[in-house]
Amino acid sequence: MMYQRPDLMHRMLEINAQTTCDYLNNQIRAGAQAVMLFDSWGGVLSDSLFQEFSLAYTRKVVDGLIREHDGKRVPVIVFTKGGGMWLEDIAGCGADAMGVDWTVNLSRARARIGDKWPCKAIWTP
């Protein structure tokens, strides 16, 4: 669909991003102390497709989230399975931390994105 009907794919992703944002905001209103956004297929995309069809919508969700509730900051964590080649881009999406999978060396990730940006290792069984 990304190749044949990118317009339709964008429309579907827009709806999905808004629905995800609404869902996570309701979780925050219900008392969630942090939220995590998972992209389990982003790593299979080429760079240009990842930027257009994955990261752009991750940004939309992150931008639409409630960031403070009941006087407390609500951290947002993002995770892209197989996203090691885009650590810098993911770090710039507006989230507070990122999850990385087993393909990412945490020491090298820290060297690339800095010590002030928290990383959480997510291991594949």
N, CA, C and O atoms as a GROMACS GRO file, in nm:
protein
  500
    1MET      N    1   0.081  -0.119   0.000
    1MET     CA    2   0.000   0.000   0.000
    1MET      C    3   0.086   0.126   0.000
    1MET      O    4   0.048   0.228  -0.059
    2MET      N    5   0.202   0.121   0.065
    2MET     CA    6   0.290   0.238   0.065
    2MET      C    7   0.334   0.273  -0.076
    2MET      O    8   0.354   0.391  -0.108
    3TYR      N    9   0.348   0.173  -0.160
    3TYR     CA   10   0.394   0.196  -0.297
    3TYR      C   11   0.279   0.226  -0.392
    3TYR      O   12   0.290   0.316  -0.476
    4GLN      N   13   0.170   0.152  -0.380
    4GLN     CA   14   0.058   0.166  -0.472
    4GLN      C   15  -0.034   0.283  -0.437
    4GLN      O   16  -0.082   0.354  -0.525
    5ARG      N   17  -0.058   0.301  -0.306
    5ARG     CA   18  -0.152   0.404  -0.261
    5ARG      C   19  -0.098   0.476  -0.138
    5ARG      O   20  -0.155   0.465  -0.030
    6PRO      N   21   0.012   0.550  -0.154
    6PRO     CA   22   0.067   0.619  -0.038
    6PRO      C   23  -0.033   0.717   0.025
    6PRO      O   24  -0.029   0.740   0.146
    7ASP      N   25  -0.122   0.774  -0.056
    7ASP     CA   26  -0.223   0.864  -0.001
    7ASP      C   27  -0.314   0.792   0.097
    7ASP      O   28  -0.346   0.846   0.203
    8LEU      N   29  -0.355   0.672   0.063
    8LEU     CA   30  -0.441   0.593   0.151
    8LEU      C   31  -0.364   0.547   0.276
    8LEU      O   32  -0.419   0.546   0.386
    9MET      N   33  -0.239   0.511   0.257
    9MET     CA   34  -0.156   0.470   0.371
    9MET      C   35  -0.141   0.586   0.469
    9MET      O   36  -0.152   0.567   0.590
   10HIS      N   37  -0.116   0.706   0.418
   10HIS     CA   38  -0.105   0.822   0.505
   10HIS      C   39  -0.237   0.847   0.579
   10HIS      O   40  -0.236   0.881   0.698
   11ARG      N   41  -0.347   0.831   0.511
   11ARG     CA   42  -0.477   0.852   0.576
   11ARG      C   43  -0.497   0.752   0.689
   11ARG      O   44  -0.542   0.788   0.797
   12MET      N   45  -0.464   0.626   0.664
   12MET     CA   46  -0.477   0.523   0.767
   12MET      C   47  -0.384   0.551   0.885
   12MET      O   48  -0.423   0.536   1.001
   13LEU      N   49  -0.262   0.590   0.856
   13LEU     CA   50  -0.166   0.620   0.962
   13LEU      C   51  -0.208   0.744   1.042
   13LEU      O   52  -0.186   0.750   1.163
   14GLU      N   53  -0.268   0.840   0.976
   14GLU     CA   54  -0.320   0.959   1.046
   14GLU      C   55  -0.428   0.919   1.146
   14GLU      O   56  -0.428   0.964   1.260
   15ILE      N   57  -0.520   0.834   1.101
   15ILE     CA   58  -0.626   0.786   1.190
   15ILE      C   59  -0.567   0.706   1.305
   15ILE      O   60  -0.606   0.723   1.421
   16ASN      N   61  -0.472   0.619   1.274
   16ASN     CA   62  -0.407   0.538   1.378
   16ASN      C   63  -0.333   0.626   1.478
   16ASN      O   64  -0.340   0.602   1.599
   17ALA      N   65  -0.262   0.726   1.430
   17ALA     CA   66  -0.188   0.815   1.519
   17ALA      C   67  -0.283   0.891   1.612
   17ALA      O   68  -0.256   0.903   1.731
   18GLN      N   69  -0.394   0.940   1.558
   18GLN     CA   70  -0.490   1.013   1.642
   18GLN      C   71  -0.554   0.921   1.744
   18GLN      O   72  -0.573   0.959   1.860
   19THR      N   73  -0.589   0.800   1.703
   19THR     CA   74  -0.650   0.703   1.794
   19THR      C   75  -0.552   0.664   1.904
   19THR      O   76  -0.590   0.654   2.021
   20THR      N   77  -0.426   0.642   1.867
   20THR     CA   78  -0.323   0.608   1.965
   20THR      C   79  -0.303   0.722   2.063
   20THR      O   80  -0.290   0.700   2.184
   21CYS      N   81  -0.300   0.843   2.013
   21CYS     CA   82  -0.284   0.961   2.098
   21CYS      C   83  -0.401   0.972   2.196
   21CYS      O   84  -0.381   0.996   2.314
   22ASP      N   85  -0.523   0.954   2.147
   22ASP     CA   86  -0.641   0.959   2.234
   22ASP      C   87  -0.633   0.851   2.341
   22ASP      O   88  -0.661   0.877   2.458
   23TYR      N   89  -0.597   0.730   2.301
   23TYR     CA   90  -0.587   0.618   2.396
   23TYR      C   91  -0.483   0.648   2.504
   23TYR      O   92  -0.511   0.632   2.623
   24LEU      N   93  -0.364   0.689   2.463
   24LEU     CA   94  -0.258   0.716   2.562
   24LEU      C   95  -0.295   0.834   2.652
   24LEU      O   96  -0.263   0.833   2.771
   25ASN      N   97  -0.360   0.936   2.597
   25ASN     CA   98  -0.403   1.048   2.681
   25ASN      C   99  -0.506   1.003   2.784
   25ASN      O  100  -0.506   1.051   2.897
   26ASN      N  101  -0.594   0.911   2.746
   26ASN     CA  102  -0.689   0.857   2.843
   26ASN      C  103  -0.617   0.775   2.950
   26ASN      O  104  -0.658   0.777   3.066
   27GLN      N  105  -0.512   0.704   2.911
   27GLN     CA  106  -0.433   0.631   3.010
   27GLN      C  107  -0.367   0.729   3.108
   27GLN      O  108  -0.362   0.703   3.228
   28ILE      N  109  -0.317   0.839   3.056
   28ILE     CA  110  -0.255   0.942   3.141
   28ILE      C  111  -0.359   1.002   3.236
   28ILE      O  112  -0.333   1.018   3.355
   29ARG      N  113  -0.476   1.035   3.183
   29ARG     CA  114  -0.582   1.090   3.268
   29ARG      C  115  -0.625   0.991   3.376
   29ARG      O  116  -0.667   1.031   3.485
   30ALA      N  117  -0.613   0.863   3.347
   30ALA     CA  118  -0.650   0.759   3.443
   30ALA      C  119  -0.539   0.732   3.544
   30ALA      O  120  -0.557   0.653   3.637
   31GLY      N  121  -0.424   0.798   3.528
   31GLY     CA  122  -0.318   0.786   3.627
   31GLY      C  123  -0.189   0.722   3.582
   31GLY      O  124  -0.100   0.701   3.665
   32ALA      N  125  -0.175   0.690   3.454
   32ALA     CA  126  -0.048   0.633   3.407
   32ALA      C  127   0.065   0.731   3.438
   32ALA      O  128   0.054   0.851   3.410
   33GLN      N  129   0.173   0.680   3.494
   33GLN     CA  130   0.286   0.765   3.532
   33GLN      C  131   0.387   0.781   3.419
   33GLN      O  132   0.474   0.867   3.425
   34ALA      N  133   0.375   0.698   3.317
   34ALA     CA  134   0.458   0.706   3.196
   34ALA      C  135   0.385   0.629   3.087
   34ALA      O  136   0.303   0.542   3.117
   35VAL      N  137   0.414   0.661   2.962
   35VAL     CA  138   0.358   0.586   2.850
   35VAL      C  139   0.470   0.549   2.754
   35VAL      O  140   0.571   0.618   2.744
   36MET      N  141   0.448   0.439   2.683
   36MET     CA  142   0.549   0.392   2.588
   36MET      C  143   0.480   0.362   2.455
   36MET      O  144   0.377   0.296   2.451
   37LEU      N  145   0.539   0.412   2.350
   37LEU     CA  146   0.488   0.396   2.215
   37LEU      C  147   0.578   0.297   2.141
   37LEU      O  148   0.698   0.319   2.131
   38PHE      N  149   0.519   0.188   2.090
   38PHE     CA  150   0.594   0.083   2.022
   38PHE      C  151   0.572   0.089   1.872
   38PHE      O  152   0.458   0.101   1.826
   39ASP      N  153   0.680   0.081   1.795
   39ASP     CA  154   0.673   0.065   1.650
   39ASP      C  155   0.745  -0.066   1.620
   39ASP      O  156   0.868  -0.070   1.612
   40SER      N  157   0.668  -0.171   1.603
   40SER     CA  158   0.730  -0.303   1.589
   40SER      C  159   0.772  -0.337   1.446
   40SER      O  160   0.833  -0.442   1.424
   41TRP      N  161   0.742  -0.252   1.349
   41TRP     CA  162   0.779  -0.280   1.210
   41TRP      C  163   0.868  -0.174   1.147
   41TRP      O  164   0.910  -0.191   1.032
   42GLY      N  165   0.898  -0.066   1.216
   42GLY     CA  166   0.977   0.042   1.157
   42GLY      C  167   1.111  -0.002   1.104
   42GLY      O  168   1.158   0.051   1.003
   43GLY      N  169   1.174  -0.097   1.170
   43GLY     CA  170   1.307  -0.141   1.132
   43GLY      C  171   1.316  -0.214   1.000
   43GLY      O  172   1.426  -0.235   0.949
   44VAL      N  173   1.203  -0.254   0.944
   44VAL     CA  174   1.208  -0.325   0.816
   44VAL      C  175   1.197  -0.228   0.698
   44VAL      O  176   1.205  -0.269   0.582
   45LEU      N  177   1.180  -0.100   0.727
   45LEU     CA  178   1.163  -0.001   0.621
   45LEU      C  179   1.297   0.058   0.577
   45LEU      O  180   1.394   0.058   0.653
   46SER      N  181   1.300   0.107   0.455
   46SER     CA  182   1.416   0.184   0.410
   46SER      C  183   1.418   0.316   0.486
   46SER      O  184   1.320   0.351   0.552
   47ASP      N  185   1.528   0.387   0.477
   47ASP     CA  186   1.538   0.514   0.549
   47ASP      C  187   1.427   0.610   0.509
   47ASP      O  188   1.361   0.668   0.596
   48SER      N  189   1.406   0.629   0.381
   48SER     CA  190   1.305   0.727   0.338
   48SER      C  191   1.165   0.684   0.380
   48SER      O  192   1.084   0.768   0.420
   49LEU      N  193   1.135   0.554   0.371
   49LEU     CA  194   1.003   0.508   0.413
   49LEU      C  195   0.987   0.517   0.564
   49LEU      O  196   0.878   0.549   0.612
   50PHE      N  197   1.094   0.490   0.639
   50PHE     CA  198   1.087   0.504   0.785
   50PHE      C  199   1.056   0.648   0.823
   50PHE      O  200   0.969   0.674   0.907
   51GLN      N  201   1.126   0.742   0.761
   51GLN     CA  202   1.104   0.884   0.792
   51GLN      C  203   0.960   0.926   0.761
   51GLN      O  204   0.897   0.997   0.839
   52GLU      N  205   0.910   0.881   0.646
   52GLU     CA  206   0.778   0.925   0.600
   52GLU      C  207   0.662   0.852   0.665
   52GLU      O  208   0.563   0.914   0.702
   53PHE      N  209   0.674   0.720   0.680
   53PHE     CA  210   0.560   0.640   0.724
   53PHE      C  211   0.568   0.592   0.868
   53PHE      O  212   0.470   0.536   0.919
   54SER      N  213   0.678   0.612   0.935
   54SER     CA  214   0.691   0.568   1.073
   54SER      C  215   0.722   0.686   1.165
   54SER      O  216   0.639   0.723   1.249
   55LEU      N  217   0.839   0.743   1.150
   55LEU     CA  218   0.882   0.847   1.243
   55LEU      C  219   0.790   0.969   1.241
   55LEU      O  220   0.764   1.029   1.345
   56ALA      N  221   0.741   1.005   1.125
   56ALA     CA  222   0.651   1.121   1.115
   56ALA      C  223   0.527   1.102   1.202
   56ALA      O  224   0.479   1.196   1.264
   57TYR      N  225   0.475   0.980   1.206
   57TYR     CA  226   0.354   0.954   1.284
   57TYR      C  227   0.387   0.931   1.432
   57TYR      O  228   0.304   0.959   1.518
   58THR      N  229   0.506   0.882   1.461
   58THR     CA  230   0.550   0.876   1.600
   58THR      C  231   0.556   1.017   1.656
   58THR      O  232   0.511   1.042   1.768
   59ARG      N  233   0.611   1.110   1.578
   59ARG     CA  234   0.617   1.250   1.621
   59ARG      C  235   0.477   1.307   1.645
   59ARG      O  236   0.455   1.379   1.743
   60LYS      N  237   0.383   1.275   1.556
   60LYS     CA  238   0.246   1.326   1.573
   60LYS      C  239   0.186   1.278   1.704
   60LYS      O  240   0.121   1.354   1.775
   61VAL      N  241   0.207   1.151   1.735
   61VAL     CA  242   0.154   1.098   1.861
   61VAL      C  243   0.221   1.168   1.979
   61VAL      O  244   0.153   1.218   2.069
   62VAL      N  245   0.354   1.171   1.978
   62VAL     CA  246   0.428   1.233   2.089
   62VAL      C  247   0.385   1.379   2.106
   62VAL      O  248   0.365   1.425   2.219
   63ASP      N  249   0.372   1.451   1.997
   63ASP     CA  250   0.333   1.593   2.003
   63ASP      C  251   0.193   1.612   2.061
   63ASP      O  252   0.164   1.716   2.121
   64GLY      N  253   0.106   1.513   2.044
   64GLY     CA  254  -0.032   1.526   2.091
   64GLY      C  255  -0.057   1.475   2.231
   64GLY      O  256  -0.170   1.480   2.280
   65LEU      N  257   0.046   1.425   2.298
   65LEU     CA  258   0.027   1.366   2.430
   65LEU      C  259   0.027   1.471   2.541
   65LEU      O  260   0.097   1.572   2.533
   66ILE      N  261  -0.052   1.443   2.643
   66ILE     CA  262  -0.049   1.521   2.766
   66ILE      C  263   0.086   1.494   2.831
   66ILE      O  264   0.121   1.378   2.854
   67ARG      N  265   0.161   1.597   2.862
   67ARG     CA  266   0.295   1.577   2.917
   67ARG      C  267   0.303   1.602   3.067
   67ARG      O  268   0.404   1.573   3.130
   68GLU      N  269   0.195   1.656   3.122
   68GLU     CA  270   0.190   1.677   3.266
   68GLU      C  271   0.049   1.648   3.313
   68GLU      O  272  -0.049   1.690   3.250
   69HIS      N  273   0.038   1.576   3.425
   69HIS     CA  274  -0.093   1.545   3.481
   69HIS      C  275  -0.084   1.548   3.633
   69HIS      O  276   0.009   1.493   3.691
   70ASP      N  277  -0.180   1.612   3.694
   70ASP     CA  278  -0.182   1.627   3.841
   70ASP      C  279  -0.051   1.684   3.893
   70ASP      O  280  -0.002   1.644   3.998
   71GLY      N  281   0.005   1.779   3.818
   71GLY     CA  282   0.127   1.846   3.862
   71GLY      C  283   0.254   1.765   3.844
   71GLY      O  284   0.361   1.806   3.891
   72LYS      N  285   0.245   1.651   3.777
   72LYS     CA  286   0.364   1.566   3.758
   72LYS      C  287   0.390   1.545   3.610
   72LYS      O  288   0.298   1.530   3.530
   73ARG      N  289   0.517   1.545   3.575
   73ARG     CA  290   0.559   1.517   3.437
   73ARG      C  291   0.529   1.372   3.403
   73ARG      O  292   0.552   1.283   3.484
   74VAL      N  293   0.477   1.348   3.284
   74VAL     CA  294   0.449   1.213   3.236
   74VAL      C  295   0.549   1.181   3.125
   74VAL      O  296   0.534   1.229   3.013
   75PRO      N  297   0.651   1.101   3.155
   75PRO     CA  298   0.751   1.069   3.053
   75PRO      C  299   0.692   0.985   2.939
   75PRO      O  300   0.605   0.901   2.960
   76VAL      N  301   0.743   1.010   2.820
   76VAL     CA  302   0.705   0.935   2.701
   76VAL      C  303   0.828   0.860   2.652
   76VAL      O  304   0.934   0.920   2.630
   77ILE      N  305   0.813   0.729   2.634
   77ILE     CA  306   0.921   0.643   2.586
   77ILE      C  307   0.880   0.592   2.448
   77ILE      O  308   0.765   0.551   2.430
   78VAL      N  309   0.970   0.595   2.352
   78VAL     CA  310   0.942   0.541   2.219
   78VAL      C  311   1.035   0.424   2.190
   78VAL      O  312   1.149   0.420   2.238
   79PHE      N  313   0.986   0.330   2.112
   79PHE     CA  314   1.063   0.211   2.076
   79PHE      C  315   1.034   0.176   1.931
   79PHE      O  316   0.918   0.163   1.892
   80THR      N  317   1.139   0.159   1.853
   80THR     CA  318   1.127   0.109   1.716
   80THR      C  319   1.210  -0.017   1.706
   80THR      O  320   1.332  -0.013   1.716
   81LYS      N  321   1.143  -0.131   1.686
   81LYS     CA  322   1.216  -0.257   1.670
   81LYS      C  323   1.302  -0.248   1.545
   81LYS      O  324   1.254  -0.213   1.437
   82GLY      N  325   1.430  -0.278   1.561
   82GLY     CA  326   1.522  -0.270   1.448
   82GLY      C  327   1.560  -0.128   1.412
   82GLY      O  328   1.608  -0.103   1.301
   83GLY      N  329   1.538  -0.033   1.502
   83GLY     CA  330   1.560   0.107   1.471
   83GLY      C  331   1.697   0.162   1.503
   83GLY      O  332   1.715   0.283   1.510
   84GLY      N  333   1.795   0.074   1.523
   84GLY     CA  334   1.928   0.119   1.563
   84GLY      C  335   1.995   0.217   1.469
   84GLY      O  336   2.076   0.299   1.512
   85MET      N  337   1.962   0.210   1.341
   85MET     CA  338   2.026   0.303   1.248
   85MET      C  339   1.967   0.443   1.254
   85MET      O  340   2.020   0.536   1.193
   86TRP      N  341   1.856   0.459   1.328
   86TRP     CA  342   1.790   0.590   1.336
   86TRP      C  343   1.790   0.646   1.478
   86TRP      O  344   1.702   0.725   1.512
   87LEU      N  345   1.885   0.608   1.562
   87LEU     CA  346   1.883   0.653   1.701
   87LEU      C  347   1.876   0.805   1.713
   87LEU      O  348   1.799   0.857   1.794
   88GLU      N  349   1.954   0.875   1.634
   88GLU     CA  350   1.955   1.022   1.641
   88GLU      C  351   1.819   1.079   1.600
   88GLU      O  352   1.770   1.173   1.662
   89ASP      N  353   1.759   1.022   1.497
   89ASP     CA  354   1.628   1.069   1.452
   89ASP      C  355   1.521   1.042   1.557
   89ASP      O  356   1.438   1.128   1.586
   90ILE      N  357   1.524   0.922   1.614
   90ILE     CA  358   1.427   0.887   1.717
   90ILE      C  359   1.446   0.976   1.839
   90ILE      O  360   1.348   1.020   1.899
   91ALA      N  361   1.571   1.004   1.874
   91ALA     CA  362   1.598   1.091   1.989
   91ALA      C  363   1.544   1.232   1.966
   91ALA      O  364   1.518   1.304   2.063
   92GLY      N  365   1.525   1.271   1.843
   92GLY     CA  366   1.474   1.403   1.812
   92GLY      C  367   1.323   1.411   1.794
   92GLY      O  368   1.272   1.513   1.750
   93CYS      N  369   1.252   1.304   1.827
   93CYS     CA  370   1.108   1.302   1.802
   93CYS      C  371   1.025   1.368   1.911
   93CYS      O  372   0.903   1.378   1.898
   94GLY      N  373   1.088   1.413   2.018
   94GLY     CA  374   1.014   1.480   2.123
   94GLY      C  375   0.985   1.396   2.245
   94GLY      O  376   0.931   1.447   2.344
   95ALA      N  377   1.020   1.268   2.242
   95ALA     CA  378   0.998   1.181   2.357
   95ALA      C  379   1.105   1.207   2.463
   95ALA      O  380   1.201   1.281   2.439
   96ASP      N  381   1.087   1.147   2.579
   96ASP     CA  382   1.181   1.165   2.690
   96ASP      C  383   1.286   1.056   2.698
   96ASP      O  384   1.393   1.077   2.755
   97ALA      N  385   1.258   0.941   2.640
   97ALA     CA  386   1.350   0.828   2.644
   97ALA      C  387   1.318   0.735   2.528
   97ALA      O  388   1.212   0.746   2.466
   98MET      N  389   1.410   0.644   2.500
   98MET     CA  390   1.384   0.547   2.394
   98MET      C  391   1.419   0.407   2.442
   98MET      O  392   1.510   0.387   2.523
   99GLY      N  393   1.344   0.312   2.391
   99GLY     CA  394   1.378   0.172   2.409
   99GLY      C  395   1.458   0.128   2.289
   99GLY      O  396   1.432   0.172   2.177
  100VAL      N  397   1.554   0.041   2.311
  100VAL     CA  398   1.632  -0.016   2.200
  100VAL      C  399   1.628  -0.167   2.211
  100VAL      O  400   1.618  -0.222   2.321
  101ASP      N  401   1.635  -0.235   2.098
  101ASP     CA  402   1.628  -0.380   2.100
  101ASP      C  403   1.766  -0.442   2.110
  101ASP      O  404   1.867  -0.372   2.122
  102TRP      N  405   1.770  -0.573   2.103
  102TRP     CA  406   1.892  -0.650   2.123
  102TRP      C  407   1.997  -0.625   2.016
  102TRP      O  408   2.112  -0.665   2.033
  103THR      N  409   1.961  -0.560   1.906
  103THR     CA  410   2.058  -0.534   1.799
  103THR      C  411   2.142  -0.409   1.826
  103THR      O  412   2.236  -0.380   1.752
  104VAL      N  413   2.109  -0.335   1.932
  104VAL     CA  414   2.177  -0.209   1.961
  104VAL      C  415   2.268  -0.226   2.081
  104VAL      O  416   2.226  -0.272   2.187
  105ASN      N  417   2.394  -0.189   2.064
  105ASN     CA  418   2.489  -0.187   2.174
  105ASN      C  419   2.464  -0.060   2.254
  105ASN      O  420   2.474   0.051   2.201
  106LEU      N  421   2.431  -0.075   2.384
  106LEU     CA  422   2.394   0.041   2.464
  106LEU      C  423   2.507   0.142   2.478
  106LEU      O  424   2.482   0.263   2.478
  107SER      N  425   2.631   0.095   2.489
  107SER     CA  426   2.744   0.188   2.500
  107SER      C  427   2.758   0.272   2.373
  107SER      O  428   2.781   0.393   2.380
  108ARG      N  429   2.743   0.208   2.259
  108ARG     CA  430   2.751   0.283   2.133
  108ARG      C  431   2.632   0.376   2.115
  108ARG      O  432   2.644   0.486   2.061
  109ALA      N  433   2.515   0.330   2.161
  109ALA     CA  434   2.397   0.416   2.154
  109ALA      C  435   2.419   0.542   2.236
  109ALA      O  436   2.386   0.652   2.191
  110ARG      N  437   2.474   0.527   2.356
  110ARG     CA  438   2.502   0.644   2.441
  110ARG      C  439   2.601   0.738   2.372
  110ARG      O  440   2.587   0.860   2.380
  111ALA      N  441   2.701   0.681   2.307
  111ALA     CA  442   2.799   0.765   2.237
  111ALA      C  443   2.733   0.844   2.124
  111ALA      O  444   2.773   0.956   2.094
  112ARG      N  445   2.632   0.786   2.062
  112ARG     CA  446   2.564   0.852   1.950
  112ARG      C  447   2.462   0.955   1.994
  112ARG      O  448   2.450   1.061   1.932
  113ILE      N  449   2.388   0.927   2.100
  113ILE     CA  450   2.278   1.018   2.136
  113ILE      C  451   2.301   1.094   2.266
  113ILE      O  452   2.222   1.181   2.301
  114GLY      N  453   2.409   1.061   2.338
  114GLY     CA  454   2.442   1.134   2.459
  114GLY      C  455   2.391   1.068   2.585
  114GLY      O  456   2.295   0.991   2.583
  115ASP      N  457   2.457   1.099   2.694
  115ASP     CA  458   2.424   1.040   2.823
  115ASP      C  459   2.297   1.095   2.884
  115ASP      O  460   2.238   1.032   2.972
  116LYS      N  461   2.252   1.211   2.841
  116LYS     CA  462   2.135   1.272   2.902
  116LYS      C  463   2.004   1.216   2.848
  116LYS      O  464   1.897   1.246   2.900
  117TRP      N  465   2.013   1.134   2.745
  117TRP     CA  466   1.892   1.077   2.684
  117TRP      C  467   1.882   0.933   2.730
  117TRP      O  468   1.961   0.849   2.686
  118PRO      N  469   1.787   0.900   2.819
  118PRO     CA  470   1.778   0.763   2.872
  118PRO      C  471   1.745   0.660   2.764
  118PRO      O  472   1.663   0.685   2.676
  119CYS      N  473   1.810   0.546   2.774
  119CYS     CA  474   1.783   0.431   2.688
  119CYS      C  475   1.738   0.315   2.775
  119CYS      O  476   1.790   0.294   2.885
  120LYS      N  477   1.643   0.241   2.727
  120LYS     CA  478   1.595   0.122   2.795
  120LYS      C  479   1.615   0.005   2.701
  120LYS      O  480   1.570   0.008   2.586
  121ALA      N  481   1.683  -0.099   2.748
  121ALA     CA  482   1.705  -0.217   2.665
  121ALA      C  483   1.580  -0.302   2.664
  121ALA      O  484   1.524  -0.332   2.770
  122ILE      N  485   1.535  -0.341   2.547
  122ILE     CA  486   1.421  -0.430   2.531
  122ILE      C  487   1.474  -0.555   2.462
  122ILE      O  488   1.518  -0.551   2.347
  123TRP      N  489   1.471  -0.664   2.533
  123TRP     CA  490   1.533  -0.787   2.484
  123TRP      C  491   1.431  -0.876   2.415
  123TRP      O  492   1.317  -0.888   2.459
  124THR      N  493   1.473  -0.936   2.308
  124THR     CA  494   1.390  -1.032   2.236
  124THR      C  495   1.417  -1.170   2.293
  124THR      O  496   1.533  -1.212   2.304
  125PRO      N  497   1.312  -1.242   2.330
  125PRO     CA  498   1.334  -1.376   2.389
  125PRO      C  499   1.392  -1.474   2.290
  125PRO      O  500   1.416  -1.590   2.325
   0.00000   0.00000   0.00000
